[in-house]
């Protein structure tokens, strides 16, 4: 496996940040006050003189006014740093959930053409009637190896056939053979794009989409996402007349150019 960055945000230890900022500001203010009081700066080449300076600096008090100035500045700087990190708008529980993305997420790859052959043969032996889908998978896995891809990406595939032939089972076999997690979305039950892309805060059942929840749970960036009964998906309409159809939700994720810029509406 290889790892990739998955979130455009920075993770900071808030308490540690505040302590570090406070220490820098207090030292700066004490240094200025010491110089104003005539305390001689140290000779940087003289270790004893540096120790003398540090001892005298520790004796400098900031007073109530100086401490209040430091407190106000620490608060402003810490808030600014948190805002720049990109997570300050989230609740604590949501920030903790995203904390798992701090070190990136895994990408499952097909390492050799022999591995691709084995995976395709295993799936075909159990479901030979799904040969067209398995043949496509096999060719794409071998191409991924030849291209040296960091992770295997199966382009959007539409499985069309009568009920009961094992379309969903084939997808389950695929995720098992690849060793990646799988998530499913029932298009007829979801009735909207929310199951795929999630919903914005303000909705009573606001939450991230199923694919992102799967990635957050397993820390694997390329799970298998199965949308069952896509042709039967309905469209949810808000009280303001806005439509939230499955097609609209999928479009932003199926096109590589738009998928790279996609942002979760919940987070």
RADAVEN-V532318 format. One record per pair of residues at least 4 apart in sequence whose C-alpha atoms are under 7 Angstrom apart, sorted by the first residue. I is the first residue (numbers start at 1). J is the second residue. If there is no record, write none. Layout:
I | J
I | J
//
This chain:
1 | 106
1 | 107
1 | 108
1 | 109
2 | 106
2 | 107
2 | 150
3 | 104
3 | 105
3 | 106
3 | 107
4 | 104
4 | 105
4 | 106
5 | 104
5 | 105
6 | 101
6 | 104
6 | 105
7 | 101
9 | 85
9 | 86
9 | 87
10 | 85
10 | 86
11 | 85
11 | 102
13 | 17
14 | 18
15 | 19
16 | 20
17 | 21
18 | 22
18 | 74
18 | 78
19 | 23
20 | 24
21 | 25
21 | 74
22 | 26
22 | 70
22 | 74
23 | 27
24 | 28
25 | 29
25 | 70
26 | 30
26 | 70
27 | 31
28 | 32
29 | 33
30 | 34
30 | 57
30 | 60
30 | 62
31 | 35
31 | 57
32 | 36
33 | 37
34 | 38
34 | 39
34 | 57
34 | 60
35 | 39
35 | 40
41 | 53
42 | 49
42 | 50
42 | 53
43 | 49
43 | 50
44 | 50
46 | 50
47 | 51
48 | 52
49 | 53
50 | 54
51 | 55
52 | 56
53 | 57
54 | 58
55 | 59
56 | 60
62 | 66
62 | 67
63 | 67
64 | 68
65 | 69
66 | 70
67 | 71
68 | 72
69 | 73
70 | 74
71 | 75
72 | 76
73 | 77
74 | 78
75 | 79
76 | 80
77 | 81
78 | 82
79 | 83
80 | 84
81 | 85
82 | 87
82 | 88
83 | 87
83 | 88
87 | 95
90 | 94
90 | 95
91 | 95
92 | 96
93 | 97
94 | 98
95 | 99
101 | 105
105 | 219
105 | 220
105 | 221
106 | 219
106 | 220
106 | 221
107 | 150
107 | 151
107 | 220
107 | 221
107 | 222
108 | 151
108 | 152
108 | 222
109 | 150
109 | 151
109 | 152
110 | 115
110 | 116
110 | 141
110 | 144
110 | 145
110 | 152
111 | 115
111 | 145
112 | 116
112 | 145
113 | 117
113 | 142
113 | 145
114 | 118
115 | 119
116 | 120
116 | 138
116 | 141
116 | 142
117 | 121
117 | 138
118 | 122
119 | 123
119 | 177
120 | 124
120 | 134
120 | 138
121 | 125
122 | 126
123 | 127
123 | 173
124 | 128
124 | 131
124 | 134
130 | 134
131 | 135
132 | 136
133 | 137
134 | 138
135 | 139
136 | 140
137 | 141
138 | 142
139 | 143
140 | 144
141 | 145
142 | 146
143 | 147
144 | 148
144 | 149
144 | 152
145 | 149
156 | 254
159 | 167
166 | 170
167 | 171
168 | 172
169 | 173
170 | 174
171 | 175
172 | 176
173 | 177
174 | 178
175 | 179
175 | 180
175 | 181
175 | 182
175 | 224
176 | 180
180 | 223
180 | 224
181 | 223
181 | 224
182 | 223
182 | 224
182 | 225
183 | 210
183 | 211
183 | 214
183 | 224
183 | 225
183 | 226
184 | 225
184 | 226
184 | 227
185 | 195
185 | 226
185 | 227
185 | 228
186 | 190
186 | 227
186 | 228
186 | 229
187 | 191
187 | 227
187 | 228
187 | 229
187 | 230
187 | 232
187 | 233
188 | 229
188 | 232
188 | 233
188 | 234
190 | 195
191 | 233
191 | 234
191 | 235
191 | 236
192 | 234
192 | 235
192 | 236
192 | 244
192 | 245
192 | 246
193 | 197
193 | 244
193 | 245
193 | 246
193 | 249
194 | 198
194 | 199
194 | 209
195 | 209
195 | 210
196 | 209
196 | 210
196 | 211
196 | 249
197 | 208
197 | 209
197 | 249
197 | 264
198 | 207
198 | 208
198 | 209
198 | 265
198 | 266
199 | 206
199 | 207
199 | 208
199 | 265
199 | 266
200 | 206
200 | 265
200 | 266
201 | 206
201 | 266
202 | 206
206 | 266
207 | 266
208 | 212
208 | 213
208 | 266
209 | 213
210 | 214
211 | 215
211 | 225
212 | 216
213 | 217
214 | 218
215 | 219
215 | 220
215 | 221
229 | 233
233 | 246
234 | 245
235 | 243
235 | 244
235 | 245
235 | 246
236 | 243
236 | 244
236 | 245
237 | 241
237 | 242
237 | 243
237 | 244
238 | 242
238 | 243
244 | 248
245 | 249
246 | 250
247 | 251
250 | 254
251 | 255
252 | 258
252 | 259
252 | 262
253 | 258
253 | 259
254 | 259
255 | 259
256 | 260
258 | 262
//
